[in-house]
Amino acid sequence: MEQYGIANVWQTGDLVTRFIFITLLAMSVASWAVLLTKAIANRRLEAIGRCAQTRFWATQNLTEGIEVLGKAIDNPYRALVVAGREANEQQGASHSVMQGSLGSGEWVARGLRNAFDEEAARLQNGLAVLGSIGSTAPFVGLFGTVWGIYHALMAIGLSGQASLDHVAGPVGESLIMTAFGLFVAIPAVLGFNYVNRGNTRVRQRLHRFMHELHVYFVTGSKARSEAQRAVSNAAQAQSQNVNVAA
């Protein structure tokens, strides 16, 4: 079996075969590196998001909230808070014609939206690599398959007979390249879907935090959820009913 293994393909293969082998190996390493890096990053961002929903809103002022979020530059929640504060300060200090045409809430929403778009675009880093590898690796392996079959046909032509010992090596080489291409492509495709799903969760939490920040900068208080509004409305209605009955 050793004469039909990967080591034999490398030893007996020509320059094209070795180039295909190295290309697939590099694509596999790149896809796994991106997948692990993005998985760790998304786990970290989800933890930061939970912190932003609890500890940030429990602080006394905006400065303390920024300190709670940490000093990491790649923290999207901190970037949103800083962008909203800067937009709020610019609107209050500047009297230019362009800014004057927008209300305070619209100007803050614009600054938050720009920061959100930048962070959302940063979340997409690496997905192009996974998508490209997942779509092209099977074709690279297919090229190796075609090249191996070509070698088999050349062996048949040189020997003048299609015996198994002449074609087994090249055919085995082609099958190994096919399997290697699928081995590279399948984890890349699954990794793409996994990372994309994690990015969606992070983006949704970040969007909700952006909305809460906008309400805070406009009204000075945190936005309440629909459940909180329903409970508050029910309590007010019950209080009015009691007053009417009294």
Backbone bond lengths (Angstrom), bond angles and torsions (degrees), N, CA, C in turn:
res aa  C-N    CA-C-N  psi(-1)  N-CA   C-N-CA  omega(-1)  CA-C   N-CA-C  phi
1 M - - - 1.452 - - 1.518 112.50 -
2 E 1.351 116.44 -21.94 1.457 119.31 -177.84 1.519 112.11 -64.33
3 Q 1.344 116.80 -29.05 1.454 118.39 -177.63 1.528 112.73 -75.82
4 Y 1.342 117.63 -6.55 1.450 120.68 178.06 1.534 111.74 -116.86
5 G 1.325 117.41 12.53 1.455 121.15 -178.73 1.513 113.07 -86.88
6 I 1.337 114.28 -176.36 1.468 120.45 -178.61 1.520 110.53 -65.69
7 A 1.339 117.05 -38.98 1.470 119.64 179.29 1.521 111.04 -61.09
8 N 1.315 117.11 -39.06 1.453 120.01 178.63 1.531 111.44 -67.76
9 V 1.345 115.97 -36.31 1.477 119.46 176.96 1.516 110.10 -62.00
10 W 1.319 117.07 -40.47 1.464 120.55 -179.68 1.527 111.04 -68.96
11 Q 1.318 116.70 -39.89 1.463 120.10 -176.65 1.522 112.20 -74.04
12 T 1.312 116.40 -40.27 1.462 119.27 -176.04 1.521 113.46 -94.06
13 G 1.336 117.57 -12.25 1.457 120.28 -177.92 1.517 112.00 -73.08
14 D 1.333 114.63 158.82 1.457 119.81 178.27 1.524 109.66 -90.11
15 L 1.328 115.88 -167.64 1.464 120.78 -175.88 1.525 111.49 -64.41
16 V 1.325 117.33 -39.94 1.462 120.77 -179.88 1.526 110.75 -64.99
17 T 1.310 117.04 -44.01 1.462 120.88 179.82 1.519 111.21 -61.44
18 R 1.310 117.16 -43.85 1.460 120.42 179.84 1.535 110.90 -67.38
19 F 1.329 116.47 -36.18 1.471 119.47 178.13 1.529 110.33 -64.47
20 I 1.324 117.64 -42.70 1.463 121.04 177.76 1.520 110.53 -63.59
21 F 1.314 116.54 -41.98 1.455 121.17 179.58 1.531 111.00 -61.57
22 I 1.331 116.83 -46.39 1.469 120.71 179.72 1.524 110.93 -65.51
23 T 1.337 116.96 -39.00 1.466 120.64 179.21 1.525 111.48 -62.04
24 L 1.321 116.83 -46.04 1.462 120.20 178.88 1.522 111.64 -65.44
25 L 1.316 116.74 -37.89 1.461 119.95 177.96 1.526 110.72 -64.47
26 A 1.334 117.48 -42.86 1.458 121.03 178.50 1.529 111.30 -65.06
27 M 1.319 117.03 -38.97 1.463 120.45 177.81 1.520 111.02 -64.93
28 S 1.320 117.52 -38.90 1.456 120.72 178.43 1.525 111.34 -64.86
29 V 1.323 116.74 -45.33 1.469 120.49 179.13 1.523 110.61 -62.37
30 A 1.335 117.07 -42.38 1.468 120.96 -179.34 1.526 111.21 -64.47
31 S 1.323 117.49 -43.29 1.463 119.64 -178.47 1.523 111.82 -65.75
32 W 1.328 117.42 -41.69 1.460 119.72 178.86 1.522 111.85 -68.20
33 A 1.334 116.63 -35.96 1.466 119.63 177.79 1.526 110.93 -64.56
34 V 1.335 116.88 -44.56 1.464 120.46 178.64 1.527 110.67 -65.10
35 L 1.333 116.61 -42.48 1.460 120.51 -178.17 1.526 111.20 -62.13
36 L 1.311 117.82 -47.76 1.464 120.37 -179.20 1.526 111.06 -66.95
37 T 1.335 117.12 -41.19 1.464 120.25 179.93 1.521 111.62 -62.54
38 K 1.335 116.80 -45.82 1.460 120.36 -178.66 1.529 111.49 -70.19
39 A 1.320 117.74 -34.88 1.459 120.20 178.12 1.526 110.95 -63.63
40 I 1.333 116.69 -44.24 1.466 120.71 177.98 1.525 110.53 -65.20
41 A 1.337 116.73 -41.52 1.466 120.55 -179.63 1.530 111.37 -63.80
42 N 1.335 117.72 -41.42 1.459 120.07 -179.99 1.525 111.58 -67.66
43 R 1.331 116.79 -38.08 1.466 119.39 175.33 1.534 110.46 -60.89
44 R 1.309 115.79 -41.81 1.474 120.15 179.21 1.526 110.85 -65.27
45 L 1.329 117.57 -42.17 1.461 120.65 -179.56 1.526 111.83 -67.15
46 E 1.325 117.24 -34.47 1.461 119.28 176.41 1.529 110.80 -66.28
47 A 1.330 117.05 -37.95 1.469 120.01 176.96 1.523 110.72 -66.42
48 I 1.340 117.07 -40.35 1.460 120.66 177.52 1.523 110.44 -64.71
49 G 1.344 116.63 -37.41 1.455 120.06 178.49 1.518 112.36 -63.63
50 R 1.323 116.68 -40.60 1.471 119.30 176.90 1.520 110.95 -64.73
51 C 1.318 115.95 -37.43 1.461 120.19 177.61 1.530 110.67 -65.17
52 A 1.335 116.41 -39.94 1.461 120.30 -179.52 1.521 111.68 -65.74
53 Q 1.331 117.36 -33.59 1.458 120.81 -178.95 1.525 112.69 -77.18
54 T 1.302 118.02 -20.08 1.467 120.74 -176.61 1.530 111.57 -112.07
55 R 1.310 117.09 -64.43 1.461 120.59 -172.65 1.521 112.74 -73.48
56 F 1.339 117.70 -34.51 1.465 119.06 -178.11 1.528 111.11 -63.88
57 W 1.334 116.56 -47.27 1.455 119.20 -176.91 1.524 113.09 -76.84
58 A 1.341 116.17 -6.37 1.464 119.29 176.95 1.522 112.73 -89.97
59 T 1.323 118.77 -4.54 1.461 122.20 -179.21 1.532 110.50 -79.33
60 Q 1.315 115.34 167.25 1.464 121.16 -175.53 1.530 112.83 -83.22
61 N 1.321 116.40 -30.78 1.466 118.63 -178.05 1.527 108.74 -150.02
62 L 1.335 114.18 177.97 1.461 120.40 -175.09 1.521 112.08 -67.94
63 T 1.335 116.89 -36.16 1.464 120.03 -179.50 1.524 111.02 -63.26
64 E 1.319 116.10 -44.64 1.463 119.26 177.31 1.529 111.23 -64.61
65 G 1.324 116.19 -35.82 1.464 119.39 178.35 1.520 112.04 -63.46
66 I 1.330 116.89 -40.35 1.463 120.19 177.86 1.517 110.78 -65.82
67 E 1.321 117.50 -37.99 1.461 120.84 177.56 1.523 111.42 -65.52
68 V 1.328 116.98 -35.96 1.461 120.37 178.50 1.524 110.90 -65.13
69 L 1.335 116.87 -37.31 1.459 120.45 -179.70 1.522 112.62 -70.98
70 G 1.335 118.05 -14.28 1.457 120.85 177.78 1.518 112.45 95.48
71 K 1.322 114.87 179.01 1.459 121.29 -176.42 1.524 113.20 -109.29
72 A 1.314 117.44 7.81 1.466 120.19 -179.17 1.529 110.26 -65.46
73 I 1.325 115.67 131.53 1.455 120.43 -177.98 1.527 111.15 -69.33
74 D 1.337 116.98 -32.19 1.456 120.65 -176.51 1.521 113.09 -88.07
75 N 1.332 117.55 17.60 1.457 121.86 176.82 1.531 108.40 -84.61
76 P 1.341 118.97 110.15 1.472 119.64 -175.92 1.518 112.85 -67.81
77 Y 1.325 118.64 -30.15 1.461 121.00 179.77 1.530 110.66 -69.67
78 R 1.296 116.12 -40.30 1.463 119.09 175.34 1.530 111.02 -64.93
79 A 1.340 116.51 -38.98 1.457 120.07 178.40 1.525 111.45 -62.42
80 L 1.326 117.31 -37.89 1.458 120.76 178.02 1.529 111.33 -65.58
81 V 1.324 116.29 -44.27 1.460 119.82 -179.34 1.529 110.82 -63.48
82 V 1.322 116.28 -44.89 1.465 120.38 179.92 1.522 110.46 -64.18
83 A 1.334 117.25 -42.71 1.462 120.13 179.63 1.524 111.10 -63.91
84 G 1.321 117.72 -41.39 1.462 120.14 177.83 1.515 112.64 -65.48
85 R 1.323 116.76 -40.10 1.463 119.27 178.62 1.520 111.19 -66.18
86 E 1.331 116.90 -42.47 1.463 119.51 178.58 1.523 111.48 -63.68
87 A 1.326 117.17 -42.01 1.464 119.83 178.72 1.515 110.98 -64.21
88 N 1.318 117.23 -39.13 1.459 121.12 178.86 1.523 111.49 -65.92
89 E 1.347 116.37 -40.43 1.461 119.86 178.68 1.524 111.58 -70.07
90 Q 1.318 117.61 -38.52 1.464 120.47 178.52 1.521 111.46 -64.58
91 Q 1.315 116.99 -39.84 1.456 120.19 -179.98 1.521 110.96 -65.54
92 G 1.320 115.91 -35.84 1.460 118.80 -179.72 1.516 113.62 -77.72
93 A 1.350 117.80 -27.84 1.458 120.55 -175.36 1.515 113.33 -96.74
94 S 1.329 117.93 -26.05 1.459 120.97 -174.33 1.519 110.51 -97.78
95 H 1.329 114.36 147.90 1.460 121.13 178.51 1.523 110.19 -130.02
96 S 1.329 116.89 34.01 1.452 119.99 179.78 1.523 110.06 -72.62
97 V 1.309 115.01 161.79 1.463 120.39 -177.49 1.515 110.91 -65.51
98 M 1.348 116.87 -42.62 1.459 120.36 -177.11 1.518 111.13 -65.16
99 Q 1.317 117.19 -44.84 1.454 119.78 179.24 1.518 111.88 -72.70
100 G 1.335 115.72 -31.96 1.456 118.80 -179.25 1.512 113.57 -67.00
101 S 1.331 116.59 -21.34 1.464 119.81 179.18 1.512 112.21 -76.43
102 L 1.339 118.13 -10.94 1.456 122.79 179.32 1.518 109.83 -110.39
103 G 1.322 115.69 143.49 1.439 119.54 175.88 1.511 111.68 -73.51
104 S 1.324 116.04 170.59 1.461 120.10 -178.91 1.529 111.21 -62.07
105 G 1.331 116.41 -44.99 1.454 119.83 179.79 1.515 112.81 -64.46
106 E 1.331 117.33 -38.61 1.462 120.83 -179.83 1.520 111.21 -68.81
107 W 1.334 116.27 -38.12 1.467 119.38 179.82 1.527 111.08 -67.69
108 V 1.327 117.45 -41.53 1.462 120.71 177.18 1.525 110.15 -66.10
109 A 1.333 116.42 -40.76 1.470 119.46 178.52 1.519 110.78 -62.57
110 R 1.319 117.30 -36.97 1.466 121.24 177.86 1.522 111.19 -63.91
111 G 1.340 116.85 -45.28 1.464 119.89 178.83 1.511 112.45 -64.61
112 L 1.331 116.92 -41.17 1.461 119.94 178.26 1.523 111.22 -66.53
113 R 1.331 115.73 -39.40 1.468 119.12 -178.71 1.527 110.85 -65.88
114 N 1.325 117.21 -40.36 1.468 119.81 178.07 1.524 111.11 -62.25
115 A 1.331 116.32 -43.74 1.464 119.67 178.70 1.527 110.94 -65.32
116 F 1.336 116.37 -39.28 1.462 119.66 178.98 1.524 110.97 -64.35
117 D 1.325 117.78 -42.12 1.467 120.86 179.76 1.533 111.09 -63.06
118 E 1.339 116.81 -39.14 1.465 119.82 178.50 1.528 110.98 -64.92
119 E 1.321 116.76 -42.84 1.459 119.35 -179.61 1.522 111.31 -70.34
120 A 1.336 117.30 -36.32 1.466 120.00 177.44 1.526 110.95 -65.65
121 A 1.336 116.41 -37.99 1.464 119.50 176.77 1.522 111.05 -67.00
122 R 1.332 116.71 -34.46 1.464 119.87 178.69 1.526 111.32 -67.92
123 L 1.318 116.80 -30.24 1.460 119.77 177.47 1.523 112.18 -64.41
124 Q 1.335 116.61 -26.22 1.461 120.45 -177.40 1.528 112.97 -79.11
125 N 1.327 117.34 -6.79 1.465 119.63 179.74 1.530 110.83 -59.57
126 G 1.305 116.07 129.99 1.456 121.67 179.35 1.511 114.03 98.04
127 L 1.334 117.41 -23.85 1.461 119.07 -179.87 1.524 111.58 -66.34
128 A 1.322 116.61 -34.42 1.468 119.46 178.68 1.528 110.75 -64.15
129 V 1.332 116.54 -35.80 1.465 120.38 178.66 1.522 110.29 -65.82
130 L 1.339 116.02 -47.11 1.466 119.35 -179.92 1.524 111.67 -64.40
131 G 1.334 116.50 -41.41 1.452 119.39 179.80 1.518 112.50 -66.06
132 S 1.329 115.82 -40.84 1.469 119.40 179.83 1.523 111.58 -66.19
133 I 1.333 116.46 -43.11 1.463 119.63 -179.98 1.534 110.46 -66.73
134 G 1.335 116.22 -41.98 1.450 118.97 -179.79 1.519 113.75 -63.49
135 S 1.330 116.51 -29.86 1.467 119.49 -178.28 1.525 113.52 -90.93
136 T 1.329 117.76 -25.90 1.462 119.85 -175.18 1.519 114.21 -101.52
137 A 1.334 118.26 -23.74 1.470 120.16 -177.93 1.525 112.91 -58.78
138 P 1.351 120.16 -41.79 1.476 117.58 177.76 1.523 112.99 -61.33
139 F 1.332 116.72 -34.12 1.457 119.04 179.96 1.527 111.79 -73.27
140 V 1.328 116.26 -33.20 1.468 118.90 174.65 1.520 109.71 -65.22
141 G 1.345 116.43 -44.07 1.461 119.08 175.51 1.514 112.64 -63.56
142 L 1.341 116.49 -34.68 1.459 120.07 177.71 1.527 110.83 -66.15
143 F 1.317 115.95 -37.29 1.464 118.40 176.08 1.525 110.96 -62.12
144 G 1.349 116.31 -40.39 1.459 119.52 175.32 1.521 111.85 -63.28
145 T 1.345 116.46 -35.08 1.462 120.19 177.00 1.530 110.94 -64.19
146 V 1.318 115.21 -46.60 1.466 119.45 179.20 1.523 110.66 -61.74
147 W 1.314 116.46 -39.54 1.460 120.22 179.77 1.524 111.17 -65.92
148 G 1.342 117.15 -38.98 1.456 120.12 177.21 1.525 112.40 -66.00
149 I 1.340 117.09 -40.48 1.466 120.02 176.92 1.523 110.87 -64.51
150 Y 1.324 115.85 -36.26 1.466 119.54 176.20 1.521 110.52 -61.35
151 H 1.316 116.82 -41.66 1.464 120.14 177.13 1.528 110.85 -63.45
152 A 1.341 117.21 -38.39 1.457 120.22 178.54 1.524 111.26 -63.62
153 L 1.323 116.49 -42.59 1.460 119.75 178.17 1.526 111.63 -65.96
154 M 1.321 116.63 -36.58 1.454 120.06 176.86 1.524 110.61 -65.09
155 A 1.341 117.11 -39.33 1.469 120.31 178.44 1.516 111.02 -65.11
156 I 1.329 116.01 -39.27 1.470 119.11 177.33 1.524 110.73 -64.97
157 G 1.328 116.83 -41.40 1.462 120.18 -179.60 1.506 112.71 -65.99
158 L 1.338 117.71 -38.29 1.456 120.21 -178.68 1.527 111.74 -73.66
159 S 1.348 117.18 -35.97 1.463 120.11 -177.82 1.524 112.48 -85.41
160 G 1.303 116.92 -24.34 1.452 121.00 -179.12 1.506 113.97 79.86
161 Q 1.348 117.38 6.09 1.458 120.32 178.63 1.532 109.00 -148.79
162 A 1.324 115.16 144.72 1.464 120.78 -176.74 1.517 110.63 -94.07
163 S 1.306 116.54 55.70 1.465 120.49 178.74 1.522 109.75 -77.56
164 L 1.347 115.68 157.00 1.457 120.72 -175.20 1.521 112.56 -65.48
165 D 1.319 116.97 -35.39 1.458 119.13 -177.01 1.525 112.13 -69.23
166 H 1.334 118.11 -19.84 1.463 120.78 179.22 1.530 112.61 -86.93
167 V 1.302 116.96 -30.10 1.467 119.71 -174.55 1.527 113.26 -106.92
168 A 1.336 117.60 -12.21 1.465 119.58 -176.76 1.522 111.29 -62.53
169 G 1.334 117.25 -42.33 1.462 120.25 -178.58 1.516 112.87 -63.38
170 P 1.338 119.37 -55.75 1.467 120.02 179.28 1.524 113.69 -61.44
171 V 1.348 117.51 -39.33 1.458 119.45 178.76 1.530 110.82 -66.27
172 G 1.329 116.13 -41.10 1.455 119.24 175.72 1.518 111.98 -61.80
173 E 1.334 116.77 -38.10 1.463 121.48 176.08 1.526 110.98 -60.70
174 S 1.336 116.99 -43.32 1.460 120.52 -179.51 1.525 111.42 -65.75
175 L 1.344 117.60 -39.82 1.454 120.39 179.40 1.524 111.68 -67.40
176 I 1.313 116.46 -37.26 1.467 119.74 177.74 1.521 110.62 -64.19
177 M 1.330 117.61 -40.38 1.459 120.56 178.60 1.528 110.95 -64.88
178 T 1.325 116.84 -38.87 1.459 119.88 176.90 1.531 111.43 -62.19
179 A 1.328 115.37 -46.48 1.464 119.93 179.52 1.530 110.97 -64.27
180 F 1.315 116.99 -38.88 1.463 120.42 -179.36 1.526 110.47 -65.99
181 G 1.324 117.30 -40.59 1.458 120.27 177.26 1.518 112.41 -61.16
182 L 1.338 117.26 -41.71 1.463 120.46 176.99 1.521 111.51 -69.07
183 F 1.312 116.56 -36.18 1.464 121.13 177.71 1.526 111.24 -61.60
184 V 1.316 117.40 -32.89 1.457 121.49 178.02 1.526 111.15 -80.90
185 A 1.336 117.55 -40.08 1.462 121.34 -172.05 1.527 112.60 -73.90
186 I 1.328 117.82 -42.17 1.469 120.25 -173.16 1.526 112.13 -62.93
187 P 1.348 120.74 -48.36 1.471 118.55 176.61 1.527 112.85 -62.71
188 A 1.334 117.61 -33.01 1.459 119.60 179.30 1.521 111.21 -65.50
189 V 1.336 117.38 -42.36 1.469 120.67 179.31 1.525 110.84 -66.96
190 L 1.325 117.03 -46.04 1.462 120.17 177.90 1.525 111.03 -63.17
191 G 1.326 116.63 -39.71 1.460 120.22 177.20 1.513 112.52 -64.47
192 F 1.320 117.26 -37.79 1.464 121.22 176.96 1.521 110.76 -59.77
193 N 1.331 116.65 -46.67 1.461 120.13 179.74 1.528 111.61 -65.62
194 Y 1.331 116.40 -38.95 1.463 119.84 179.86 1.530 111.60 -65.77
195 V 1.320 116.64 -46.68 1.460 120.40 179.99 1.523 110.96 -66.35
196 N 1.322 117.18 -40.19 1.460 120.47 179.93 1.524 110.86 -63.49
197 R 1.319 117.26 -39.14 1.461 120.60 177.45 1.529 110.75 -65.90
198 G 1.330 117.14 -40.87 1.458 119.99 176.49 1.517 112.00 -64.96
199 N 1.319 117.60 -39.13 1.464 120.87 177.04 1.526 111.52 -62.84
200 T 1.332 116.39 -36.83 1.467 119.80 178.81 1.522 111.04 -63.84
201 R 1.323 116.89 -42.52 1.471 119.70 178.39 1.516 111.10 -63.30
202 V 1.320 117.16 -44.26 1.461 120.82 179.77 1.521 110.41 -64.69
203 R 1.321 117.43 -42.11 1.466 121.17 -178.50 1.529 111.21 -65.61
204 Q 1.319 117.78 -38.31 1.458 120.25 178.27 1.524 111.44 -65.83
205 R 1.330 116.51 -43.24 1.465 119.52 178.41 1.524 110.60 -65.83
206 L 1.318 116.34 -38.16 1.461 120.44 179.39 1.527 110.97 -67.15
207 H 1.329 116.83 -38.79 1.464 120.78 177.90 1.525 111.20 -64.29
208 R 1.314 117.20 -40.65 1.467 120.82 177.64 1.533 110.55 -64.27
209 F 1.319 116.94 -40.76 1.459 120.39 178.15 1.522 110.77 -65.44
210 M 1.335 117.43 -37.86 1.461 121.20 177.28 1.528 110.88 -61.25
211 H 1.326 117.12 -43.03 1.460 121.06 178.36 1.528 110.89 -62.14
212 E 1.327 117.37 -42.89 1.456 120.72 179.01 1.523 111.41 -64.48
213 L 1.326 116.75 -38.28 1.457 119.99 176.80 1.519 111.39 -64.43
214 H 1.321 116.58 -41.69 1.475 119.87 -179.98 1.524 110.62 -61.14
215 V 1.318 116.39 -43.53 1.462 119.55 177.81 1.520 110.80 -64.13
216 Y 1.319 117.06 -37.80 1.462 120.45 179.83 1.529 111.54 -64.77
217 F 1.329 116.89 -45.65 1.463 119.38 -178.53 1.527 112.16 -69.21
218 V 1.328 117.11 -27.27 1.461 119.64 -178.58 1.527 111.42 -85.69
219 T 1.339 116.52 -43.24 1.461 120.26 -174.42 1.528 113.30 -105.20
220 G 1.323 117.20 -19.13 1.455 119.68 -178.27 1.507 114.03 88.42
221 S 1.343 118.07 6.51 1.462 121.62 179.04 1.517 108.82 -140.06
222 K 1.336 116.09 159.76 1.454 120.95 -179.17 1.521 110.52 -72.85
223 A 1.321 115.77 145.10 1.463 120.43 176.96 1.519 109.86 -69.30
224 R 1.302 116.11 137.05 1.452 120.76 177.58 1.514 109.71 -91.70
225 S 1.308 114.46 149.61 1.456 119.61 179.17 1.521 110.31 -75.11
226 E 1.334 115.58 169.51 1.458 120.10 179.00 1.528 111.08 -63.69
227 A 1.326 116.87 -36.65 1.460 119.87 178.63 1.526 111.17 -64.45
228 Q 1.349 115.44 -42.00 1.457 119.12 178.56 1.525 110.97 -64.69
229 R 1.336 116.49 -39.55 1.456 119.84 177.87 1.528 110.72 -63.65
230 A 1.334 116.59 -41.27 1.461 119.52 -179.65 1.524 111.38 -64.26
231 V 1.343 116.33 -41.99 1.464 119.93 178.83 1.522 110.63 -64.35
232 S 1.341 115.61 -42.43 1.457 119.81 179.92 1.519 111.53 -64.75
233 N 1.325 116.82 -42.86 1.464 120.52 179.08 1.528 111.17 -64.66
234 A 1.329 115.97 -39.97 1.465 119.52 178.74 1.525 111.09 -64.55
235 A 1.344 115.49 -39.75 1.463 119.09 178.70 1.519 111.24 -65.60
236 Q 1.349 116.04 -40.89 1.457 119.07 178.54 1.523 111.46 -65.19
237 A 1.336 116.74 -40.83 1.457 120.17 179.71 1.531 110.78 -65.36
238 Q 1.338 116.76 -39.49 1.460 120.17 178.82 1.526 110.06 -65.84
239 S 1.336 115.57 -38.98 1.471 118.54 179.49 1.513 110.97 -65.33
240 Q 1.340 117.12 -39.20 1.465 119.53 178.84 1.515 111.45 -67.24
241 N 1.330 117.52 -36.90 1.458 120.99 178.43 1.535 110.66 -64.46
242 V 1.334 116.10 -39.42 1.456 120.10 179.07 1.517 110.63 -65.00
243 N 1.363 114.63 -41.66 1.465 118.34 179.68 1.525 111.88 -64.72
244 V 1.323 116.41 -38.65 1.455 120.84 179.65 1.522 110.48 -67.08
245 A 1.324 115.93 -41.37 1.463 119.37 179.32 1.514 112.42 -65.61
246 A 1.367 114.35 -34.65 1.460 118.01 179.04 1.527 110.62 -70.67
